[in-house]
Every structure is written in C-alpha cells, then in structure tokens.
C-alpha cells in the first residue's frame, strides 16, 4: 500500500533507538523526509546512517533534549514545517510514590505531557493551513491499565491523553489528526532498565524475571520496535484521515479488558 506521504516532512523525537527509531525508519521507507532528534550524538548519527542506508531517504539528525526549550527550538529549526510529528520522550523512572519529590513530579509532567503539547502548539496551525497533518504521541499502555511502579508515567501520560481528546476533534476537519500509540512491552533499552529495577526490588535474578515477564505476554514474546513503527506510519498516512483522538494499544494481547 502506498501511504501517500512521500515527500512529506516528518519530525520524530527521541529517535536514536527503540520505538522512536522504529517510527522514523518506517516513515523514511514510505518516502518521507525525516528529521530525528535525540540527546546522544553518537547513537543519533548511527541511527540516521542506518535509516539512510535502509531506505535512501533524506534524514537530518539533531542532537538535543526535546524536553527543553532549546531542544525544541533546534528540532523546529531543522524541520520548521513538519507535516508529521511523532512525539516521544524517555519515560520517568519506576518507584514508590512515597519517595518522589515535587521536582520528580514536575519533571515527569514536563517531559511526558507539556513537551508534546508545546510541540503540537508550535506545529498544528501550520498543518491546518496546509490541510495536512498527522500527530502521533507515543504514550504507554499504562494509560489503559496503570502500572504500579510507574506512577509518574501513569499520571503524566494520562494528562496528555485527556488534552489530545479535545483538540483532535477540532483539527480533524482540516485533515489534521492526532492519535496516541500505547506500547506494551517492547524489547528496548527502557524495558530492560525498568525490569532490572523491578527484579532488584523483588530480589529476583534479572534473567529469570525477564523470561517470566516475556512468557506472561499472550503473544509469548516482547514486541519488535519495527512492528510499532509500521503502525505509526499507517496512522500518518493519507488513508488514516478519518482516525483521530484514538488510543491504539499494541501490546501482544496483554491488556485484559474487552474495551
């Protein structure tokens, strides 16, 4: 299927590895001009080279922290009129809410709620004027089913979801859609670090804990970031113009609910 985004400009945040990189690769494969941003220059340049080599697409790499005003300014200077925006940022650490300070809460809200809202604010009117826009926020399956040790993430990402629910119904008449992707457990560095922390807190060997969590997924495995990227690319397609304000679980069947 031709997704109709060849030549469109895409800005993908936190895209040097993991889910962001998967999204950038899939968009580039569809012919989009991709700008990727991440904090670490070495991993970022490596990701950009891999995406160029695999797709032949034009890829810009911008080193910066998207959760800061300076990082957002650098990203938008490199891609001033994105047709596609994929919001993504590293999630807050796991833990017990009794140990979190006010500063911990503010950082979580800034990184995982206010940062994507700032980027939407900076780009959505241009999309409306051009009569094409696709915004995808990478959030978490914790929006549907809160994860005990990820209270900071549960709260901040749910706040973003509530904001998007209202705005997305105003922009869709201009062919600008806003949707959220809710990943379950994907084989990424973040999953490894979270599970390592959880295993340590329970006094269990990491390898044993890793295998147990993997086998608990109905699919019998963790997700591949490439699978995640393909769903992101479809939500950014011309064909997805009638899909907005939705939360798409991609979790191998882990969510136990009917709705």
N, C-alpha and C positions, 0 to 999 in steps of 0.2 A: 504494500500500500504506500503510495506517495502521500506523505503527511502534509504537503503544501506549505512547508516552512523553509524551503530552500531560499537562501539569501536573506532570511530574517536575522536580526541581531539578538543574540542571547547573552544574558549576564547570569552566570552561575556562581553562587557563593560557596565558600568552603569546599572547593572542588579539586583539591590536590590528591585526594584519596577517598575511599569509601563511597557513600551514596551520592555525594556531590559529583565526584568524578564519573560515576556511572551515568548520571544525568547528562553531564557535559559530553561524554562520548556518544551517547545515543542521539543527542541533538546535532552534534557535528556530523554524524553518519547520515543524517537527514538533510544535510546541506546548509545548516545554519552557521553563521559566523559567530563563534563562541569566544566570550571573554570569561576567563576563570580567575578567581581570587582566592587566596589563602595566605596564612601568616608565614609559613616556611618556604623560603625561596627555592631551596634545593628540590623538595618534593613537588613543588608547583611547576618548576621548569621540566622536571621529569614527566609529570602528568601531561603537560602541554605537548611535549615531544611525542609521547605515546599516542595522544589523540590525533595529532597531525599525521603521524605515520600510519595510523589505522584507517583514517578517513580522508586524508588530503584536504581537510577543511582549514580555513583560516582560524587560528587560535591565538588570542592575546592572553598573556599571563601577567597578573598584577599582584604583587606581594603587599599584603596589608591585612589589618584586622577589621573585618566588616562590622564589628560591634562598636567601633569608634567612629566619630565624625570624620576623622582623617582618612580612615579606611574606606568609608562610603564615598567620600569625595574622590579618592583615587580610582575607585571602581567606576564611578559615573563619568570621570574624565576620560577613561579608556573606552567606555561604552555609554555615550551620553544619551542615546535614544534607543534603549532596548525595546524590542518587540516582545521578548520573552524574558521573564525574571524568575529565577529559581532561588528562593530564599532558603538559606541553610546556615547553621552555626553550631558549633560544638555545644552539646548539652551540659547542664550543670552536673556536678558530681553527686553520686549517691550518698546516703547517710541518714541520720536520725534528726528529725526537725528540732529536737531539743538542743542540738549542737550548732544550729545555724544562726548566724548573726543577722542583723538588719542588712548589713552590707552584702551578705550572701544572697539574701532575697532580692535586693536591688539589682545585683549583677545578673541574676537569673532572669528577672523581668526585662532588663535592658537587652540582654543577649538574645533571648528567645521570644520576646513579644515586641518590645519597642523598636529593635533594629529592623525586623521585617516591615513593621508599619512605616518607619522612616523611609525605607526603600520604595515601598508602594506609593507613599506620598510624593516621592521625587519623580516617579516614572508613570503613574497611572494617567495623568492628564495628557501626556504626550501620546500614550497608547490610544486614548479616546479620540484625540484629534486625528490620528492616522487610521482609525477604525479597525485596528487590530491590536490585541494584547492578550498575552497568556501569562498569568502569575501562578506559580506553584510554590506553596510553602511546605517544606519538609518539617513535619512535626513529630509525632510519635503515636504508637498505639496506646500510650497511656492516656490520650485524650478520650478514648472509648472505655478503657479499663485501667484505672490508676495503678501504678506500680509502687508498692510500699516504700521501697528505698529511694525512689526518685521523686520525692515530694516537690522539690524545687521545679523540676521539669513538668510534673503534672499541673502545677498551678500556672506557670508562665505560658505553656503551650495551650492550655485551655483558654486563657485570656486572649491569645491571638485568634483562636478558633471563633470565639464569640465576636470579635471585631470583624473578622472576614465575613461572617454570616450576614451581616447587614450591608457592608459595602458591595459585596459581589452581586447582590441583587439590583444594585443601581448601575453598575458598569456594564452588565451583560447586554443591554440594548445597544451598546456601542461596539459590540463584538470584542469586548474585553472581559475575560473570565478569570476568576480567582478560585482556586481549589487547594485542598490540603492533601498531602500524601502522608499516611500514618504507617511508618515501617514497624514491623515486629522485630524479630531478632535476625539481623544480617551479620554475616561474617566480616566484621570491620574491626579496626583497632579499638573503637569506642566500646564495642560489645566485649572485647577481650578485657579491657581495663575494668569495666563495670562488673563483669563476672569474677574477675580476680579479686576485686574488693569484697564482693559478696561471699565468695568462697573463704576468704581470710576471716571475715567476721563470723562465719559459721564454723571455722576450724576444720574445713574440708580441703583436701588436695585439689588444686585448680583443675588438673586434667580430668579427675573424676567428676567434678562439678560441671565442667564444660560438656562432657559427654551426656550427663544426666539432663542438662537443660536442652541440649540438641535433640535427644530422644523424646523429650516431652512435647516437642513441636509435632503436631499431627502429620506434617509432611516428612518427618523423620530427619530433618536437616535444617541448618540455618540458610537464610536467603543469600543469593548472589547479588551484589550491587548492580550487575548488568541487567538483571530482571527488573530491578527497581527503576533503572534508567529508561527502559523501554516503556514502562507505564507513564513515566514523567513525559517522555517525548509524545506519547499519544495525547495526553492532556494539553500539550502545547500545540497540537495540530489544528489545521483548518477544520477538520471533521468534528472537533470537540467543542464547537461554538455554542452548543445547547447545554453544555455541562458547566455549572457554576455553583459555588457555595457548598461544595460536596467534600466529604471526608472519606478518602479511599484507603481502607485497610489493605496492607499487603504483608501478610504475616504467616503464611503457610497453614492457615486454619486455626491459629492459636486462640483467637478471640472466641469465647464460648457462647456468645449471645446469638439470638436469631436476627436481631435488628441492629 
